[in-house]
């Protein structure tokens, strides 16, 4: 009986997928840092209105003599 030895070829690859993955991971981390990290470090907060008042104008029923403000 004949013995056949199949040696696989050299399939190490070039590592381009790993390099691309690392570059993509660095880009995502940098984006998250600029969006969330820098504002937290600077201590900036979202702009808030100067006064917390709400003006509501209601129609008065007929015959009501309440003063208008």
N, CA, C and O atoms as a Tripos MOL2 file, in Angstrom:
@<TRIPOS>MOLECULE
protein
  276   275    69     0     0
PROTEIN
NO_CHARGES

@<TRIPOS>ATOM
      1 N           0.8410   -1.1680    0.0000 N.3       1 UNK1
      2 CA          0.0000    0.0000    0.0000 C.3       1 UNK1
      3 C           0.8940    1.2420    0.0000 C.2       1 UNK1
      4 O           1.9190    1.2870    0.6800 O.2       1 UNK1
      5 N           0.4870    2.2350   -0.7680 N.am      2 UNK2
      6 CA          1.2620    3.4600   -0.9120 C.3       2 UNK2
      7 C           0.8220    4.4750    0.1280 C.2       2 UNK2
      8 O          -0.3720    4.6580    0.3630 O.2       2 UNK2
      9 N           1.7870    5.1280    0.7450 N.am      3 UNK3
     10 CA          1.4920    6.1760    1.7330 C.3       3 UNK3
     11 C           1.6240    7.5280    1.0540 C.2       3 UNK3
     12 O           2.6610    7.8480    0.4730 O.2       3 UNK3
     13 N           0.5540    8.3210    1.1340 N.am      4 UNK4
     14 CA          0.5560    9.6520    0.5270 C.3       4 UNK4
     15 C           0.6350   10.6830    1.6430 C.2       4 UNK4
     16 O          -0.1910   10.6880    2.5560 O.2       4 UNK4
     17 N           1.6160   11.5390    1.5650 N.am      5 UNK5
     18 CA          1.7740   12.6010    2.5640 C.3       5 UNK5
     19 C           1.4080   13.9160    1.8960 C.2       5 UNK5
     20 O           2.0970   14.3850    0.9900 O.2       5 UNK5
     21 N           0.3240   14.4940    2.3530 N.am      6 UNK6
     22 CA         -0.0930   15.7960    1.8440 C.3       6 UNK6
     23 C           0.3720   16.8720    2.8100 C.2       6 UNK6
     24 O          -0.2290   17.0710    3.8660 O.2       6 UNK6
     25 N           1.4150   17.5470    2.4550 N.am      7 UNK7
     26 CA          1.8870   18.6690    3.2640 C.3       7 UNK7
     27 C           1.1710   19.9310    2.7920 C.2       7 UNK7
     28 O           1.2420   20.2880    1.6160 O.2       7 UNK7
     29 N           0.4880   20.6010    3.7060 N.am      8 UNK8
     30 CA         -0.1920   21.8300    3.2830 C.3       8 UNK8
     31 C           0.8190   22.9030    2.9120 C.2       8 UNK8
     32 O           1.9420   22.9330    3.4160 O.2       8 UNK8
     33 N           0.3970   23.7640    2.0330 N.am      9 UNK9
     34 CA          1.2670   24.8550    1.6130 C.3       9 UNK9
     35 C           1.4190   25.8950    2.7070 C.2       9 UNK9
     36 O           0.7620   25.8280    3.7460 O.2       9 UNK9
     37 N           2.2730   26.8340    2.4630 N.am     10 UNK10
     38 CA          2.5160   27.9070    3.4200 C.3      10 UNK10
     39 C           1.3530   28.8990    3.3380 C.2      10 UNK10
     40 O           1.2400   29.6550    2.3730 O.2      10 UNK10
     41 N           0.4970   28.8870    4.3520 N.am     11 UNK11
     42 CA         -0.6710   29.7770    4.3190 C.3      11 UNK11
     43 C          -0.6530   30.7490    5.4890 C.2      11 UNK11
     44 O          -1.6800   30.9930    6.1230 O.2      11 UNK11
     45 N           0.5070   31.2930    5.7650 N.am     12 UNK12
     46 CA          0.6250   32.2270    6.8830 C.3      12 UNK12
     47 C          -0.1150   33.5310    6.6120 C.2      12 UNK12
     48 O          -0.6120   34.1470    7.5550 O.2      12 UNK12
     49 N          -0.2070   33.9650    5.3910 N.am     13 UNK13
     50 CA         -0.8670   35.2230    5.0600 C.3      13 UNK13
     51 C           0.0510   36.4060    5.3330 C.2      13 UNK13
     52 O           1.1750   36.2540    5.8120 O.2      13 UNK13
     53 N          -0.4600   37.5760    5.0180 N.am     14 UNK14
     54 CA          0.3600   38.7760    5.1690 C.3      14 UNK14
     55 C           0.0160   39.5640    6.4190 C.2      14 UNK14
     56 O           0.7700   40.4610    6.7960 O.2      14 UNK14
     57 N          -1.0940   39.2620    7.0720 N.am     15 UNK15
     58 CA         -1.4750   39.9960    8.2690 C.3      15 UNK15
     59 C          -2.1930   41.2990    7.9800 C.2      15 UNK15
     60 O          -2.3160   42.1510    8.8600 O.2      15 UNK15
     61 N          -2.6630   41.4600    6.7610 N.am     16 UNK16
     62 CA         -3.3350   42.7110    6.3960 C.3      16 UNK16
     63 C          -4.6330   42.8880    7.1730 C.2      16 UNK16
     64 O          -5.0020   44.0110    7.5150 O.2      16 UNK16
     65 N          -5.3220   41.7960    7.4530 N.am     17 UNK17
     66 CA         -6.5670   41.8920    8.2140 C.3      17 UNK17
     67 C          -6.3200   42.3690    9.6290 C.2      17 UNK17
     68 O          -7.0910   43.1660   10.1630 O.2      17 UNK17
     69 N          -5.2530   41.8880   10.2390 N.am     18 UNK18
     70 CA         -4.9080   42.3170   11.5880 C.3      18 UNK18
     71 C          -4.5530   43.7990   11.6110 C.2      18 UNK18
     72 O          -4.9910   44.5310   12.4980 O.2      18 UNK18
     73 N          -3.7690   44.2360   10.6470 N.am     19 UNK19
     74 CA         -3.3810   45.6460   10.5750 C.3      19 UNK19
     75 C          -4.6030   46.5290   10.3670 C.2      19 UNK19
     76 O          -4.7350   47.5720   11.0070 O.2      19 UNK19
     77 N          -5.4940   46.1160    9.4780 N.am     20 UNK20
     78 CA         -6.7110   46.8790    9.2340 C.3      20 UNK20
     79 C          -7.5830   46.9280   10.4870 C.2      20 UNK20
     80 O          -8.1620   47.9710   10.7930 O.2      20 UNK20
     81 N          -7.6840   45.8310   11.2050 N.am     21 UNK21
     82 CA         -8.4670   45.7890   12.4340 C.3      21 UNK21
     83 C          -7.9050   46.7000   13.5040 C.2      21 UNK21
     84 O          -8.6580   47.3780   14.2020 O.2      21 UNK21
     85 N          -6.5930   46.7220   13.6400 N.am     22 UNK22
     86 CA         -5.9560   47.5970   14.6290 C.3      22 UNK22
     87 C          -6.1750   49.0520   14.2730 C.2      22 UNK22
     88 O          -6.4650   49.8620   15.1540 O.2      22 UNK22
     89 N          -6.0420   49.4050   13.0010 N.am     23 UNK23
     90 CA         -6.2630   50.7950   12.5750 C.3      23 UNK23
     91 C          -7.7090   51.1960   12.8180 C.2      23 UNK23
     92 O          -7.9700   52.3080   13.2770 O.2      23 UNK23
     93 N          -8.6450   50.3170   12.5190 N.am     24 UNK24
     94 CA        -10.0610   50.6030   12.7500 C.3      24 UNK24
     95 C         -10.3530   50.7640   14.2380 C.2      24 UNK24
     96 O         -11.1120   51.6540   14.6220 O.2      24 UNK24
     97 N          -9.7690   49.9260   15.0720 N.am     25 UNK25
     98 CA         -9.9730   50.0280   16.5230 C.3      25 UNK25
     99 C          -9.4250   51.3500   17.0590 C.2      25 UNK25
    100 O         -10.0600   51.9840   17.9020 O.2      25 UNK25
    101 N          -8.2560   51.7690   16.5800 N.am     26 UNK26
    102 CA         -7.6750   53.0430   17.0110 C.3      26 UNK26
    103 C          -8.5620   54.1990   16.5810 C.2      26 UNK26
    104 O          -8.7390   55.1510   17.3410 O.2      26 UNK26
    105 N          -9.1240   54.1380   15.3760 N.am     27 UNK27
    106 CA         -9.9980   55.2050   14.8930 C.3      27 UNK27
    107 C         -11.2670   55.2990   15.7360 C.2      27 UNK27
    108 O         -11.7110   56.4010   16.0570 O.2      27 UNK27
    109 N         -11.8480   54.1720   16.0940 N.am     28 UNK28
    110 CA        -13.0660   54.1820   16.9170 C.3      28 UNK28
    111 C         -12.7630   54.7200   18.3100 C.2      28 UNK28
    112 O         -13.5430   55.5040   18.8520 O.2      28 UNK28
    113 N         -11.6510   54.3150   18.8910 N.am     29 UNK29
    114 CA        -11.2720   54.8050   20.2200 C.3      29 UNK29
    115 C         -11.0110   56.3050   20.1770 C.2      29 UNK29
    116 O         -11.4120   57.0190   21.0960 O.2      29 UNK29
    117 N         -10.3470   56.8010   19.1290 N.am     30 UNK30
    118 CA        -10.0880   58.2340   19.0080 C.3      30 UNK30
    119 C         -11.3970   59.0090   18.8510 C.2      30 UNK30
    120 O         -11.5560   60.0780   19.4410 O.2      30 UNK30
    121 N         -12.3250   58.4860   18.0690 N.am     31 UNK31
    122 CA        -13.6130   59.1460   17.8870 C.3      31 UNK31
    123 C         -14.3670   59.2290   19.2130 C.2      31 UNK31
    124 O         -14.9000   60.2840   19.5580 O.2      31 UNK31
    125 N         -14.4130   58.1390   19.9460 N.am     32 UNK32
    126 CA        -15.0880   58.1490   21.2400 C.3      32 UNK32
    127 C         -14.4080   59.0950   22.2230 C.2      32 UNK32
    128 O         -15.0820   59.7280   23.0360 O.2      32 UNK32
    129 N         -13.0920   59.1980   22.1620 N.am     33 UNK33
    130 CA        -12.3850   60.1230   23.0350 C.3      33 UNK33
    131 C         -12.7540   61.5650   22.7220 C.2      33 UNK33
    132 O         -12.9930   62.3530   23.6370 O.2      33 UNK33
    133 N         -12.8040   61.9230   21.4410 N.am     34 UNK34
    134 CA        -13.1240   63.2970   21.0800 C.3      34 UNK34
    135 C         -14.5790   63.6490   21.3840 C.2      34 UNK34
    136 O         -14.8830   64.7930   21.7240 O.2      34 UNK34
    137 N         -15.4770   62.6710   21.2640 N.am     35 UNK35
    138 CA        -16.8910   62.9490   21.5020 C.3      35 UNK35
    139 C         -17.1990   62.9870   22.9920 C.2      35 UNK35
    140 O         -17.9380   63.8650   23.4390 O.2      35 UNK35
    141 N         -16.6540   62.0600   23.7720 N.am     36 UNK36
    142 CA        -17.0130   61.9590   25.1800 C.3      36 UNK36
    143 C         -15.8900   62.3640   26.1320 C.2      36 UNK36
    144 O         -16.1560   62.9430   27.1850 O.2      36 UNK36
    145 N         -14.6700   62.0760   25.7860 N.am     37 UNK37
    146 CA        -13.5540   62.3150   26.7040 C.3      37 UNK37
    147 C         -13.1880   63.7680   26.8660 C.2      37 UNK37
    148 O         -13.0850   64.2560   27.9910 O.2      37 UNK37
    149 N         -12.9870   64.4710   25.7700 N.am     38 UNK38
    150 CA        -12.5820   65.8780   25.8620 C.3      38 UNK38
    151 C         -13.6250   66.7500   26.5650 C.2      38 UNK38
    152 O         -13.2480   67.5420   27.4280 O.2      38 UNK38
    153 N         -14.9120   66.6430   26.2410 N.am     39 UNK39
    154 CA        -15.8680   67.4590   26.9940 C.3      39 UNK39
    155 C         -15.8750   67.1340   28.4860 C.2      39 UNK39
    156 O         -16.0810   68.0310   29.3020 O.2      39 UNK39
    157 N         -15.6570   65.8870   28.8570 N.am     40 UNK40
    158 CA        -15.6170   65.5260   30.2730 C.3      40 UNK40
    159 C         -14.3760   66.1070   30.9420 C.2      40 UNK40
    160 O         -14.4380   66.5420   32.0930 O.2      40 UNK40
    161 N         -13.2550   66.1170   30.2340 N.am     41 UNK41
    162 CA        -12.0240   66.6700   30.7950 C.3      41 UNK41
    163 C         -12.1440   68.1840   30.9420 C.2      41 UNK41
    164 O         -11.7330   68.7450   31.9570 O.2      41 UNK41
    165 N         -12.7020   68.8390   29.9380 N.am     42 UNK42
    166 CA        -12.8560   70.2930   29.9830 C.3      42 UNK42
    167 C         -13.9190   70.7350   30.9710 C.2      42 UNK42
    168 O         -13.8980   71.8740   31.4390 O.2      42 UNK42
    169 N         -14.8380   69.8550   31.2910 N.am     43 UNK43
    170 CA        -15.8920   70.2050   32.2340 C.3      43 UNK43
    171 C         -16.9960   71.0240   31.6150 C.2      43 UNK43
    172 O         -17.7440   71.6930   32.3280 O.2      43 UNK43
    173 N         -17.1130   70.9880   30.3170 N.am     44 UNK44
    174 CA        -18.1700   71.7520   29.6660 C.3      44 UNK44
    175 C         -19.4910   71.0400   29.8350 C.2      44 UNK44
    176 O         -19.5650   69.8120   29.8150 O.2      44 UNK44
    177 N         -20.5270   71.8310   30.0010 N.am     45 UNK45
    178 CA        -21.8690   71.2950   30.1390 C.3      45 UNK45
    179 C         -22.7340   71.8570   29.0300 C.2      45 UNK45
    180 O         -22.4050   72.9000   28.4640 O.2      45 UNK45
    181 N         -23.8080   71.2060   28.7150 N.am     46 UNK46
    182 CA        -24.6980   71.7420   27.6950 C.3      46 UNK46
    183 C         -25.2700   73.0910   28.1210 C.2      46 UNK46
    184 O         -25.4800   73.3440   29.3070 O.2      46 UNK46
    185 N         -25.5120   73.9310   27.1600 N.am     47 UNK47
    186 CA        -26.0550   75.2520   27.4440 C.3      47 UNK47
    187 C         -27.4530   75.1240   28.0240 C.2      47 UNK47
    188 O         -28.2760   74.3510   27.5340 O.2      47 UNK47
    189 N         -27.7110   75.8950   29.0770 N.am     48 UNK48
    190 CA        -29.0290   75.8890   29.6930 C.3      48 UNK48
    191 C         -29.6430   77.2690   29.5510 C.2      48 UNK48
    192 O         -28.9090   78.2550   29.4820 O.2      48 UNK48
    193 N         -30.9500   77.3730   29.5060 N.am     49 UNK49
    194 CA        -31.5750   78.6780   29.4180 C.3      49 UNK49
    195 C         -31.2750   79.5090   30.6620 C.2      49 UNK49
    196 O         -31.0360   78.9650   31.7400 O.2      49 UNK49
    197 N         -31.2920   80.8360   30.5020 N.am     50 UNK50
    198 CA        -30.9690   81.7300   31.6100 C.3      50 UNK50
    199 C         -32.0130   81.6340   32.7100 C.2      50 UNK50
    200 O         -31.6530   81.6230   33.8870 O.2      50 UNK50
    201 N         -33.2700   81.5660   32.3720 N.am     51 UNK51
    202 CA        -34.3280   81.4990   33.3730 C.3      51 UNK51
    203 C         -35.1730   80.2540   33.1160 C.2      51 UNK51
    204 O         -35.4280   79.8780   31.9720 O.2      51 UNK51
    205 N         -35.5880   79.6440   34.1820 N.am     52 UNK52
    206 CA        -36.4060   78.4470   34.0600 C.3      52 UNK52
    207 C         -37.8770   78.8030   34.2620 C.2      52 UNK52
    208 O         -38.5340   78.2550   35.1470 O.2      52 UNK52
    209 N         -38.3790   79.6950   33.4640 N.am     53 UNK53
    210 CA        -39.7770   80.0910   33.5670 C.3      53 UNK53
    211 C         -40.5010   79.6930   32.2960 C.2      53 UNK53
    212 O         -39.9360   79.7020   31.2030 O.2      53 UNK53
    213 N         -41.7520   79.3480   32.4680 N.am     54 UNK54
    214 CA        -42.5930   78.9870   31.3330 C.3      54 UNK54
    215 C         -43.7810   79.9400   31.3320 C.2      54 UNK54
    216 O         -44.4970   80.0480   32.3270 O.2      54 UNK54
    217 N         -43.9840   80.6200   30.2330 N.am     55 UNK55
    218 CA        -45.1150   81.5320   30.0880 C.3      55 UNK55
    219 C         -46.2210   80.8190   29.3260 C.2      55 UNK55
    220 O         -46.0170   80.3110   28.2240 O.2      55 UNK55
    221 N         -47.4180   80.7950   29.9520 N.am     56 UNK56
    222 CA        -48.5690   80.1730   29.3300 C.3      56 UNK56
    223 C         -49.6630   81.2170   29.2430 C.2      56 UNK56
    224 O         -50.0850   81.7640   30.2610 O.2      56 UNK56
    225 N         -50.1210   81.4950   28.0470 N.am     57 UNK57
    226 CA        -51.2040   82.4470   27.8440 C.3      57 UNK57
    227 C         -52.5040   81.6790   27.6480 C.2      57 UNK57
    228 O         -52.6520   80.9070   26.7010 O.2      57 UNK57
    229 N         -53.4450   81.9060   28.5670 N.am     58 UNK58
    230 CA        -54.7230   81.2230   28.4960 C.3      58 UNK58
    231 C         -55.8080   82.2290   28.1500 C.2      58 UNK58
    232 O         -55.7560   83.3860   28.5660 O.2      58 UNK58
    233 N         -56.7690   81.7840   27.4020 N.am     59 UNK59
    234 CA        -57.9260   82.6340   27.1140 C.3      59 UNK59
    235 C         -58.8190   82.6700   28.3380 C.2      59 UNK59
    236 O         -59.1050   81.6310   28.9330 O.2      59 UNK59
    237 N         -59.2640   83.8660   28.7220 N.am     60 UNK60
    238 CA        -60.1780   83.9940   29.8530 C.3      60 UNK60
    239 C         -61.5980   83.7910   29.3600 C.2      60 UNK60
    240 O         -61.9400   84.2220   28.2580 O.2      60 UNK60
    241 N         -62.4330   83.1380   30.1650 N.am     61 UNK61
    242 CA        -63.8270   82.9740   29.7720 C.3      61 UNK61
    243 C         -64.5480   84.3170   29.7520 C.2      61 UNK61
    244 O         -64.1220   85.2690   30.4070 O.2      61 UNK61
    245 N         -65.6170   84.3870   29.0130 N.am     62 UNK62
    246 CA        -66.3810   85.6340   28.8950 C.3      62 UNK62
    247 C         -66.9050   86.0580   30.2740 C.2      62 UNK62
    248 O         -67.3720   85.2190   31.0440 O.2      62 UNK62
    249 N         -66.8300   87.3330   30.5780 N.am     63 UNK63
    250 CA        -67.3270   87.8700   31.8200 C.3      63 UNK63
    251 C         -66.2960   87.8310   32.9490 C.2      63 UNK63
    252 O         -66.5790   88.3180   34.0440 O.2      63 UNK63
    253 N         -65.1350   87.2770   32.7180 N.am     64 UNK64
    254 CA        -64.1020   87.2310   33.7460 C.3      64 UNK64
    255 C         -63.3420   88.5550   33.6960 C.2      64 UNK64
    256 O         -62.8720   88.9720   32.6380 O.2      64 UNK64
    257 N         -63.2270   89.2000   34.8360 N.am     65 UNK65
    258 CA        -62.5480   90.4900   34.8940 C.3      65 UNK65
    259 C         -61.2060   90.3720   35.5720 C.2      65 UNK65
    260 O         -60.7300   91.3420   36.1620 O.2      65 UNK65
    261 N         -60.5960   89.2380   35.5090 N.am     66 UNK66
    262 CA        -59.2740   89.0680   36.1280 C.3      66 UNK66
    263 C         -58.2750   89.9590   35.4030 C.2      66 UNK66
    264 O         -58.3210   90.1030   34.1820 O.2      66 UNK66
    265 N         -57.3720   90.5540   36.1750 N.am     67 UNK67
    266 CA        -56.3640   91.4380   35.5500 C.3      67 UNK67
    267 C         -55.4250   90.6580   34.6390 C.2      67 UNK67
    268 O         -55.0510   89.5240   34.9380 O.2      67 UNK67
    269 N         -55.0620   91.2570   33.5630 N.am     68 UNK68
    270 CA        -54.1040   90.6580   32.6320 C.3      68 UNK68
    271 C         -52.6850   90.9360   33.1410 C.2      68 UNK68
    272 O         -52.3970   92.0240   33.6390 O.2      68 UNK68
    273 N         -51.8310   89.9680   33.0120 N.am     69 UNK69
    274 CA        -50.4370   90.1690   33.4500 C.3      69 UNK69
    275 C         -49.5660   90.3940   32.2580 C.2      69 UNK69
    276 O         -48.3590   90.5840   32.4020 O.2      69 UNK69
@<TRIPOS>BOND
     1     1     2 1
     2     2     3 1
     3     3     4 2
     4     3     5 am
     5     5     6 1
     6     6     7 1
     7     7     8 2
     8     7     9 am
     9     9    10 1
    10    10    11 1
    11    11    12 2
    12    11    13 am
    13    13    14 1
    14    14    15 1
    15    15    16 2
    16    15    17 am
    17    17    18 1
    18    18    19 1
    19    19    20 2
    20    19    21 am
    21    21    22 1
    22    22    23 1
    23    23    24 2
    24    23    25 am
    25    25    26 1
    26    26    27 1
    27    27    28 2
    28    27    29 am
    29    29    30 1
    30    30    31 1
    31    31    32 2
    32    31    33 am
    33    33    34 1
    34    34    35 1
    35    35    36 2
    36    35    37 am
    37    37    38 1
    38    38    39 1
    39    39    40 2
    40    39    41 am
    41    41    42 1
    42    42    43 1
    43    43    44 2
    44    43    45 am
    45    45    46 1
    46    46    47 1
    47    47    48 2
    48    47    49 am
    49    49    50 1
    50    50    51 1
    51    51    52 2
    52    51    53 am
    53    53    54 1
    54    54    55 1
    55    55    56 2
    56    55    57 am
    57    57    58 1
    58    58    59 1
    59    59    60 2
    60    59    61 am
    61    61    62 1
    62    62    63 1
    63    63    64 2
    64    63    65 am
    65    65    66 1
    66    66    67 1
    67    67    68 2
    68    67    69 am
    69    69    70 1
    70    70    71 1
    71    71    72 2
    72    71    73 am
    73    73    74 1
    74    74    75 1
    75    75    76 2
    76    75    77 am
    77    77    78 1
    78    78    79 1
    79    79    80 2
    80    79    81 am
    81    81    82 1
    82    82    83 1
    83    83    84 2
    84    83    85 am
    85    85    86 1
    86    86    87 1
    87    87    88 2
    88    87    89 am
    89    89    90 1
    90    90    91 1
    91    91    92 2
    92    91    93 am
    93    93    94 1
    94    94    95 1
    95    95    96 2
    96    95    97 am
    97    97    98 1
    98    98    99 1
    99    99   100 2
   100    99   101 am
   101   101   102 1
   102   102   103 1
   103   103   104 2
   104   103   105 am
   105   105   106 1
   106   106   107 1
   107   107   108 2
   108   107   109 am
   109   109   110 1
   110   110   111 1
   111   111   112 2
   112   111   113 am
   113   113   114 1
   114   114   115 1
   115   115   116 2
   116   115   117 am
   117   117   118 1
   118   118   119 1
   119   119   120 2
   120   119   121 am
   121   121   122 1
   122   122   123 1
   123   123   124 2
   124   123   125 am
   125   125   126 1
   126   126   127 1
   127   127   128 2
   128   127   129 am
   129   129   130 1
   130   130   131 1
   131   131   132 2
   132   131   133 am
   133   133   134 1
   134   134   135 1
   135   135   136 2
   136   135   137 am
   137   137   138 1
   138   138   139 1
   139   139   140 2
   140   139   141 am
   141   141   142 1
   142   142   143 1
   143   143   144 2
   144   143   145 am
   145   145   146 1
   146   146   147 1
   147   147   148 2
   148   147   149 am
   149   149   150 1
   150   150   151 1
   151   151   152 2
   152   151   153 am
   153   153   154 1
   154   154   155 1
   155   155   156 2
   156   155   157 am
   157   157   158 1
   158   158   159 1
   159   159   160 2
   160   159   161 am
   161   161   162 1
   162   162   163 1
   163   163   164 2
   164   163   165 am
   165   165   166 1
   166   166   167 1
   167   167   168 2
   168   167   169 am
   169   169   170 1
   170   170   171 1
   171   171   172 2
   172   171   173 am
   173   173   174 1
   174   174   175 1
   175   175   176 2
   176   175   177 am
   177   177   178 1
   178   178   179 1
   179   179   180 2
   180   179   181 am
   181   181   182 1
   182   182   183 1
   183   183   184 2
   184   183   185 am
   185   185   186 1
   186   186   187 1
   187   187   188 2
   188   187   189 am
   189   189   190 1
   190   190   191 1
   191   191   192 2
   192   191   193 am
   193   193   194 1
   194   194   195 1
   195   195   196 2
   196   195   197 am
   197   197   198 1
   198   198   199 1
   199   199   200 2
   200   199   201 am
   201   201   202 1
   202   202   203 1
   203   203   204 2
   204   203   205 am
   205   205   206 1
   206   206   207 1
   207   207   208 2
   208   207   209 am
   209   209   210 1
   210   210   211 1
   211   211   212 2
   212   211   213 am
   213   213   214 1
   214   214   215 1
   215   215   216 2
   216   215   217 am
   217   217   218 1
   218   218   219 1
   219   219   220 2
   220   219   221 am
   221   221   222 1
   222   222   223 1
   223   223   224 2
   224   223   225 am
   225   225   226 1
   226   226   227 1
   227   227   228 2
   228   227   229 am
   229   229   230 1
   230   230   231 1
   231   231   232 2
   232   231   233 am
   233   233   234 1
   234   234   235 1
   235   235   236 2
   236   235   237 am
   237   237   238 1
   238   238   239 1
   239   239   240 2
   240   239   241 am
   241   241   242 1
   242   242   243 1
   243   243   244 2
   244   243   245 am
   245   245   246 1
   246   246   247 1
   247   247   248 2
   248   247   249 am
   249   249   250 1
   250   250   251 1
   251   251   252 2
   252   251   253 am
   253   253   254 1
   254   254   255 1
   255   255   256 2
   256   255   257 am
   257   257   258 1
   258   258   259 1
   259   259   260 2
   260   259   261 am
   261   261   262 1
   262   262   263 1
   263   263   264 2
   264   263   265 am
   265   265   266 1
   266   266   267 1
   267   267   268 2
   268   267   269 am
   269   269   270 1
   270   270   271 1
   271   271   272 2
   272   271   273 am
   273   273   274 1
   274   274   275 1
   275   275   276 2
@<TRIPOS>SUBSTRUCTURE
     1 UNK1         2 RESIDUE 1 A UNK
     2 UNK2         6 RESIDUE 1 A UNK
     3 UNK3        10 RESIDUE 1 A UNK
     4 UNK4        14 RESIDUE 1 A UNK
     5 UNK5        18 RESIDUE 1 A UNK
     6 UNK6        22 RESIDUE 1 A UNK
     7 UNK7        26 RESIDUE 1 A UNK
     8 UNK8        30 RESIDUE 1 A UNK
     9 UNK9        34 RESIDUE 1 A UNK
    10 UNK10       38 RESIDUE 1 A UNK
    11 UNK11       42 RESIDUE 1 A UNK
    12 UNK12       46 RESIDUE 1 A UNK
    13 UNK13       50 RESIDUE 1 A UNK
    14 UNK14       54 RESIDUE 1 A UNK
    15 UNK15       58 RESIDUE 1 A UNK
    16 UNK16       62 RESIDUE 1 A UNK
    17 UNK17       66 RESIDUE 1 A UNK
    18 UNK18       70 RESIDUE 1 A UNK
    19 UNK19       74 RESIDUE 1 A UNK
    20 UNK20       78 RESIDUE 1 A UNK
    21 UNK21       82 RESIDUE 1 A UNK
    22 UNK22       86 RESIDUE 1 A UNK
    23 UNK23       90 RESIDUE 1 A UNK
    24 UNK24       94 RESIDUE 1 A UNK
    25 UNK25       98 RESIDUE 1 A UNK
    26 UNK26      102 RESIDUE 1 A UNK
    27 UNK27      106 RESIDUE 1 A UNK
    28 UNK28      110 RESIDUE 1 A UNK
    29 UNK29      114 RESIDUE 1 A UNK
    30 UNK30      118 RESIDUE 1 A UNK
    31 UNK31      122 RESIDUE 1 A UNK
    32 UNK32      126 RESIDUE 1 A UNK
    33 UNK33      130 RESIDUE 1 A UNK
    34 UNK34      134 RESIDUE 1 A UNK
    35 UNK35      138 RESIDUE 1 A UNK
    36 UNK36      142 RESIDUE 1 A UNK
    37 UNK37      146 RESIDUE 1 A UNK
    38 UNK38      150 RESIDUE 1 A UNK
    39 UNK39      154 RESIDUE 1 A UNK
    40 UNK40      158 RESIDUE 1 A UNK
    41 UNK41      162 RESIDUE 1 A UNK
    42 UNK42      166 RESIDUE 1 A UNK
    43 UNK43      170 RESIDUE 1 A UNK
    44 UNK44      174 RESIDUE 1 A UNK
    45 UNK45      178 RESIDUE 1 A UNK
    46 UNK46      182 RESIDUE 1 A UNK
    47 UNK47      186 RESIDUE 1 A UNK
    48 UNK48      190 RESIDUE 1 A UNK
    49 UNK49      194 RESIDUE 1 A UNK
    50 UNK50      198 RESIDUE 1 A UNK
    51 UNK51      202 RESIDUE 1 A UNK
    52 UNK52      206 RESIDUE 1 A UNK
    53 UNK53      210 RESIDUE 1 A UNK
    54 UNK54      214 RESIDUE 1 A UNK
    55 UNK55      218 RESIDUE 1 A UNK
    56 UNK56      222 RESIDUE 1 A UNK
    57 UNK57      226 RESIDUE 1 A UNK
    58 UNK58      230 RESIDUE 1 A UNK
    59 UNK59      234 RESIDUE 1 A UNK
    60 UNK60      238 RESIDUE 1 A UNK
    61 UNK61      242 RESIDUE 1 A UNK
    62 UNK62      246 RESIDUE 1 A UNK
    63 UNK63      250 RESIDUE 1 A UNK
    64 UNK64      254 RESIDUE 1 A UNK
    65 UNK65      258 RESIDUE 1 A UNK
    66 UNK66      262 RESIDUE 1 A UNK
    67 UNK67      266 RESIDUE 1 A UNK
    68 UNK68      270 RESIDUE 1 A UNK
    69 UNK69      274 RESIDUE 1 A UNK
